[in-house]
């Protein structure tokens, strides 16, 4: 992914996190139990933090054009938002408990994205990243 694509994706992910957070706070209160509202809030929290992380990766990618590590990190961060937060949003609203088995895959994507970002920064002085 090009740095511009990463930055646009981060901005849109942040927009979506705010919209879904507002929907949860105003539209779902009274319709979901406390446990499901907590799941939903967790989805919003991780969504927003990782939208910011995606933006940071985009800024790093501007400084390191063509970095395969940062390209992969950005893709994994975006995928993690979709899988981790997406599965929690759906789980909290639908009650389909099997979605809880999908959530850890998004968490693994987040961890891999952060690891690749750290590796790209570590290798910054070389031509490898």
N, C-alpha and C positions, 0 to 999 in steps of 0.2 A: 504494500500500500504506500502510496506517495504521502508525504507529510501533509499536504493540503487535504487529502481524503481523510487522513487520521484526525486532523483538526476539525473538519466539518462534521465527521462522525461523532467526535467528542461533544461538539456544541449541540448536535441533535439529540445525543444520548442524555445530556444535561437537561435539555428542554423536556424530553419525555419523562425524565425522573421527577421534575417539578410538577408536570401535569398529572402523572400517576400518583404522586404524593398528595396533591390537592384533592384528587378524586378519592383517594383512600381516607383522607381526613374529613372530607365533607360528604362524600357520596356513599361511603361504606359504613360509616359509624351508625350503629343501630341496626345494621343488616348482617353484620358478622359478629361472631363471638370474640371475646378478648384474645384467645389463642390465635385465631385466624387474623385478627388485626395486628397482632405482634409479628406474625409471619410476613404480612404485607409490609409492615414498617421495616422489617429486616431487608426485604427485597428493595425497597426504596433507598435505604441507607447504602447498601452495597452498590446499587445502580448508580447513585450519585458519586460516591467515592471513586468508583472505577471509571465513570465518565471523566472525572478530573484526572485520573491516572492516564486515561487514553489521550487526553489533551497534552499532558506532560510528555508522553511518548511521541506525540506529533511534533512538539517543539524540539525534542531531542533529534527527531528524524530530519528536521530542517537543518540542523547543524551537521548531520551525518547522512547526506543524501545517498540512497542506495544501500543503506544498512539492512542486510537480511535479518539480523537479529531484531532490530526495531520493527521491521515489517511484520515478522512473526509475532512479536510481542503485541503489536497493535491489533492484529487479527485475533489473537487469543483473548485479549482484553475485551474486545467487542463481542466475541463469541461467549465469553464468560458472563457478560452482562445479559445476553439473550438467554443462555441456559440457566445460570444460577438465579438471577432475579426473575426471569420469565417463568421458570418452573414454580418459584415461590408465589408470584402473582397468581398464577393459574391454580395452584394448590389451595391458596387461601380463599379464593373466590368460588372454586368449583367443588372443593372437598375431595377431589380425586387424590387419595393418599399415595398412590403409586408414583405420583410425580415427585415425591420426596426422594425416590431412588435416582432421579435424574440430576437433582440439585448438586450433589458432590462433583459431578463432571464439570459443572460450571466453576466450582471452587478450585478444581485442579487446573482449569484453564487460567483462572486468575493467578494462581501460584506460578504456573509456567510463564505467564506474561511478565510477572515481576522478576522472576529469575532471569529471563532473557534480557530484560531491561538492565538489570544489574550487570550481567555479562557484557552487554554492549558498552556500558559505562566503564567497566574494568578494562575492556579491550580498546578503549578510546584512543590510546596512543599508538596502537597498531593499525594495520590495514585490513584486519580480519573481519571486523564487524560490519 
